[in-house]
Amino acid sequence: MENSSGRKGGLNVKLVAKTADGELVSALAAKLCYSDSDIDGLLEKISSKEQSDFIQKIVSMGHHSVLEHLNFTFGVEGVSRALTHQLVRHRIASYSQKSQRYVKHGPEFEYITPHTIADKPELLEQYEQAMQDIGRAYDALLKAGVPAEDARYVLPNACETKIIITMNARELLHYFSIRCCERAQWEIREMSFQMLRLCRKEAPSIFGDAGPGCVRGKCPEGSFTCGKAKEIREKFTDKNNFL
């Protein structure tokens, strides 16, 4: 399901770059830990199949440090500032976000509408009116000579933003376990699922079992469980969802 937007298309997630030969480097690093061979010798011994099999083995063993050699960079648009405030709590990552200081929004700024509001016409009308009022206030401040860096104080968490995200594979496994969970906020959960789809296509040996904790075993949320572990497990193991 895509985000609702106040002005244009919804969520758009693209994998814009990844470490060249990243899986090979991770496999090489893992082999190095368990072998007395030199680098050239290790490179000669790693076939494509062995590389894939060995990575799956080390991932299942929890030897995730070698995955830090592999980085993924995503370009994301059609998300809210409310989402990115959550996202940047993941500190082992790099972020570059559209600036509200240097990029002026204008009176008809783009914003994200939660499904719980979009599905209720009477609430949607109030919500859109509030966004219009904010847009007019923002525009009035700019016209009065208030710098954009100060006028932005009236802008809401709903404001649409764009962001570049770089994470290594180890951090992504951790990130997916938290943000693909049903208990995660809906918007970041939808974005994270799209990120995982891209990662599985690029590196299935690493991300084949990635997702919320209940995909790999018992739900780790204890009394806070959503109670839908079976359905969630089916969603993340159904290959059709990752084509």
C-alpha positions in Angstrom: 0.0 0.0 0.0 1.4 3.4 -0.9 1.3 6.5 1.2 -1.5 9.0 0.5 -0.2 12.4 -0.5 -1.6 15.9 -0.5 -0.3 16.8 -3.9 1.2 14.0 -6.0 2.3 10.3 -6.2 3.1 8.3 -3.1 6.0 6.4 -1.8 8.9 5.8 -4.1 11.9 3.8 -3.0 14.9 3.1 -5.3 18.2 1.3 -4.7 20.6 3.8 -6.3 23.9 2.1 -5.4 25.5 -0.9 -3.6 29.1 -1.9 -2.9 30.6 -3.5 -6.0 31.3 -7.2 -5.3 30.0 -6.6 -1.8 28.9 -10.3 -1.3 32.3 -11.4 -2.5 34.0 -9.1 -0.1 31.8 -10.3 2.8 32.5 -13.9 2.0 36.2 -13.2 1.7 36.2 -11.5 5.0 34.4 -14.4 6.6 36.8 -16.9 5.0 39.7 -14.9 6.3 38.6 -15.3 9.8 38.7 -19.1 9.6 41.6 -19.7 7.2 45.4 -19.2 7.2 45.4 -18.7 3.4 46.6 -15.4 2.0 44.2 -13.0 0.2 45.1 -14.3 -3.3 44.6 -17.9 -2.2 41.2 -17.1 -0.7 40.0 -15.3 -3.8 40.9 -18.3 -6.0 38.9 -20.6 -3.8 35.6 -18.7 -3.7 33.3 -19.7 -6.5 29.9 -18.0 -7.0 28.0 -20.9 -5.4 30.4 -21.2 -2.6 30.2 -17.5 -2.0 26.4 -17.6 -1.7 26.4 -20.8 0.4 29.0 -19.4 2.7 27.2 -16.1 3.2 24.0 -17.9 4.1 25.9 -20.0 6.6 27.6 -17.0 8.4 24.3 -15.1 8.4 22.6 -18.1 10.1 25.4 -18.3 12.6 25.1 -14.7 13.5 28.6 -13.8 12.3 27.2 -10.5 11.0 30.3 -8.3 11.4 31.6 -9.3 7.9 28.4 -7.9 6.4 29.5 -4.4 7.3 31.7 -4.4 4.2 28.6 -4.2 2.1 26.7 -0.9 1.8 23.3 -0.2 0.2 22.2 3.3 -0.8 18.5 4.1 -1.2 16.7 7.2 -2.7 13.3 7.7 -1.1 10.6 10.3 -1.8 7.0 10.6 -0.9 7.5 10.2 2.8 6.8 12.6 5.7 9.1 14.3 8.2 7.3 12.2 10.8 8.9 9.2 9.1 12.4 10.6 8.9 12.4 11.7 12.5 12.0 7.9 13.3 14.5 6.8 10.7 17.5 8.9 11.9 17.3 7.1 15.3 19.1 4.3 13.4 22.6 5.8 14.0 24.7 3.3 12.0 23.7 4.9 8.7 24.3 8.0 6.6 21.5 10.4 5.7 21.1 13.4 3.3 17.6 15.0 3.4 15.9 17.7 1.5 16.5 20.9 3.4 13.6 23.1 4.7 16.1 25.9 5.3 17.4 26.2 1.7 14.4 24.8 -0.2 11.2 26.9 0.1 7.9 25.0 0.0 5.5 27.6 -1.2 1.8 27.9 -0.1 0.8 24.6 -1.6 3.4 22.3 -0.1 3.3 18.6 -0.5 2.2 16.5 2.4 1.5 12.9 3.4 -2.0 11.9 4.5 -2.3 8.9 6.9 -4.7 6.2 5.7 -6.7 6.5 9.0 -7.6 10.0 7.9 -7.8 9.5 4.1 -10.4 6.8 4.6 -12.8 9.1 6.5 -14.1 11.9 4.3 -15.1 14.2 7.2 -11.7 13.9 8.8 -9.9 14.3 5.5 -11.7 17.6 4.8 -10.5 18.9 8.2 -7.0 17.7 7.6 -6.7 19.2 4.2 -8.1 22.5 5.4 -5.5 22.5 8.2 -2.7 21.9 5.6 -4.1 24.8 3.5 -4.1 27.1 6.5 -0.5 26.2 7.3 0.5 26.7 3.7 -1.0 30.2 3.7 0.6 31.1 7.0 4.0 29.8 5.7 3.7 31.8 2.5 2.7 35.0 4.5 5.8 34.7 6.7 8.0 34.4 3.6 6.4 37.4 2.0 6.8 39.4 5.2 10.6 38.8 4.9 10.9 36.0 7.5 13.8 33.7 6.4 12.7 30.2 5.2 14.8 28.7 8.1 12.4 30.5 10.5 9.2 30.2 8.4 9.6 26.4 8.4 8.7 26.4 12.1 5.0 26.4 11.1 5.4 23.4 8.8 3.9 20.1 10.0 5.4 16.6 10.5 3.2 15.7 7.5 5.5 17.7 5.1 6.7 15.5 2.2 10.4 15.0 2.1 13.1 13.2 0.1 16.1 11.4 1.6 19.1 9.4 0.6 19.9 6.5 3.0 23.1 4.5 3.2 23.3 1.5 5.5 25.5 -1.5 5.6 24.0 -5.0 5.4 24.4 -5.8 9.1 22.6 -2.7 10.1 19.9 -3.4 7.5 19.2 -6.8 9.0 18.7 -5.1 12.4 16.7 -2.3 10.8 14.3 -4.7 9.0 13.8 -6.7 12.2 12.4 -3.6 13.9 10.8 -1.5 11.2 9.1 -4.4 9.2 7.4 -5.5 12.4 3.6 -4.8 12.6 4.2 -2.8 15.7 6.3 -0.3 13.7 4.5 2.9 12.6 2.7 2.3 9.3 4.6 4.7 7.1 8.1 3.6 8.0 6.9 -0.1 7.9 5.7 0.4 4.3 9.0 2.0 3.3 11.0 -0.7 5.0 9.2 -3.4 3.2 10.0 -1.8 -0.1 13.7 -1.5 0.9 13.7 -5.2 1.9 12.2 -6.2 -1.5 15.1 -4.4 -3.2 17.7 -6.0 -0.9 16.4 -9.5 -1.4 16.6 -9.1 -5.2 20.2 -7.9 -4.9 21.5 -10.2 -2.2 19.2 -13.1 -1.4 21.9 -15.0 0.4 21.9 -12.2 3.0 18.3 -11.1 3.1 16.5 -14.3 2.3 15.2 -14.6 5.9 15.2 -10.9 6.8 12.2 -9.2 8.2 10.5 -9.0 11.6 11.7 -11.4 14.4 8.7 -13.7 14.0 9.8 -14.7 10.5 12.7 -16.6 12.0 11.2 -17.9 15.2 9.0 -16.8 18.1 7.7 -13.3 18.2 10.2 -11.2 20.3 7.6 -8.6 21.3 6.3 -10.6 24.3 3.0 -9.2 25.7 3.2 -6.5 23.0 2.8 -9.0 20.2 0.4 -8.1 17.4 -0.9 -11.7 17.5 -0.5 -12.2 13.8 2.8 -14.0 13.7 1.5 -16.7 11.3 0.2 -14.2 8.8 3.3 -12.1 9.0 5.5 -15.1 8.5 3.5 -16.1 5.4 3.9 -12.6 4.0 7.6 -12.6 4.4 8.2 -16.1 3.1 5.9 -15.8 0.1 8.3 -15.3 -2.9 5.5 -13.6 -4.9 5.7 -10.6 -2.5 9.4 -10.1 -3.4 9.3 -10.3 -7.2 
